């Protein structure tokens, strides 16, 4: 994946650097662990719909991004129409420097270049004043409340953001079940 501005570089997460990605995940989400699908990504190097990248600015590691799809036997499968954001984070010392916006836009552009999916989607927790929500409200045209399941933390609720990858009208997610409370999927921290 390449950055639009050339400031950021992306290194694919593989078996040689998976430990770095896991260290970021543990630092940002100390109470969550990636699921088996995330750990298997480096073993499937040709799967362009399930991939993660370490994000660098110059030689500084600034974050992590990735995409995933649902398998046909999983909640959230929509006949392969959607590509979802996976474990997206900017490290605390690099936040509020516009890296989050650039990484999000670069990830969406990656999804567009694939020309395999109609929609790019993000599920995220919501609480008032959360910076990620402002970013998504600017970059993603469709925001929906997600209430299809009881989530582990009753104080937070989830949002689904969607954008079209091929210029067609966005088909809303319409609160279809995702099993967010059952798995440790990466929430976005910018």
N, C-alpha and C positions, 0 to 999 in steps of 0.2 A: 504494500500500500504506500502511496506517496502523499505528501502534504500538498495542498493547493499553494501554499505560500513558500514552501521550501524550508521553512524554519524548523519544522519537526521532521524527525525520521522515525520509522516504524520498523521494529525487528520482530519477525514472527516468533511466537512462543513455540519452542520445540523441546526435545528431551534435554538439550544442553542448557537451556535457560528457564525451564519450567519452575525451578526453585526460586528464581527471582520474581516471577509472576505470583507464585504462592506466598512469598514474603510480603508483597504488596497487599494481597487479599487479606492476609492475617493482620497486617498493620491497620488497614482501613476498617475491616469487619472482624474484630477479634473473636466474636461469638459465632461466626459462620465458617463453614468449610465448603469448598467447591464440591459439586457432585461428581460421580464417576464419569459422566459425559465430558465434563471440563478436563478432567485428568487424562482422558483418552484423546483429546484433540491433537496433541503433539504426535500421536501414533498414527494419525490419519492425515498426512500432509497434503493430500490432494483434495480434501473436502473443503471447498472454498466457502461453504455456508456455515461452517463451524471452525472458526479460527480466532486466535487472539494475538495481540501485538503488545510489546513493550514500547512505550513512547519516550523518545529522547529529544531534548532541546540541546543542541551542541552535543556535549558528552554527558549531559546530566539526565538521569532517568527521572522523568516527570510524571509518568502514569502508565495506565494500562487501558486497553480497549479490546473489544472483540464483538463477534456476531455469532449467533446460533440459530438453528431451526429446530422445530419439534419433529420427532419421528411420527409416523402414521399411527402408532399405538399410544401416543402421549396426549394428555390434555393440552390444548393449544394448537394442535395440528389443524391446519386450514388448507389442505391440498397443496402445500408447498408455496402458498402465495406470499407469506410473510417471512422476513428476516428480522431477527430481534437483536437488540443491543445486549451484550453480555459483559459483566464485570468491568464496568467503566469507572475509572477513578483518576483523579489528579492528586498527587501527593500533597499534603498540607503546605509544605514550604513553597510550592509552586502555584497555589491557588490564587485567584484574583489577578491573574496575569493574562487572561484571555486564552489560556491553553485549552480549557474545557470546551469552549465554543469551537475552536479550530479542530480539536480531536473529534468532536461530534460531527462537524461538517465533513471532515475527511472520511469518517466511517460511513456516513450516508453516501458520499460520492463513491466509495468502494462498492457499496451495495448496488448503486446505479450502474456502475461499469460491468457488474456481473451479468446484467440483463437477464436474470433468471427469476426475479421476484417482483411482485407488484407493489408491496408495501414494506416500509421499514417501521418497526415498532419498538417502543420502550415501555417497560413497566417500572414504576418507581414509587417509593413511599412519599407521602405528602405530609408536610407540617408547615404551618405559617412561617414565612420568611426564608424558606429553603432556597438557596441560590440555584439549584438545578431546575427547579420549577420555572423560574424566570427564564432561564436559558431555553428550556423546552417550549415554553409559551412563545418565544421568539422564533425558534427554528422549526417547530413541528406544528402544522396547521390544525390537527385534530387532537383534542384533549377530552378524555372520557373518565368518569369515575369507575372504579372497579370494586364491586361489592359482591361478586359471585361466590365468595367463600369467607368463612371466618378466618381472619388472619391472626397470627400468634400474638401480636401486640395490638390490643384494642384501641390504644391511644393514637395509632397511626392508621391511615388508610392509603389505598393505592390508586394510582392514576395510570392510564394507558395513553401513550402518545403515539400518533401515527402520521406518516407522510407517504405520498405516492412516489414510487421510484420510476414509473414509466409515463407520468403525465395524466394517467387516468384518474377519475374521481376516487377519492379514498373511501373504501368500504369500512364503516365503523367496526370496531371489535365487538360492540354490543354486549359487553359484560360476559362473554363466553368464559367458561371455567378454565383456569390456567394452572391450578395446583401450586400457587405461590407459597402458601403456608406449609406445603409438604416438602419443599426442596429449598436448598440454600442457593438460590440464584443471586447473582450479583446485582445489587442496587447501585445506583449511580451516585458517586460522591465527587463533587467538583468544588 
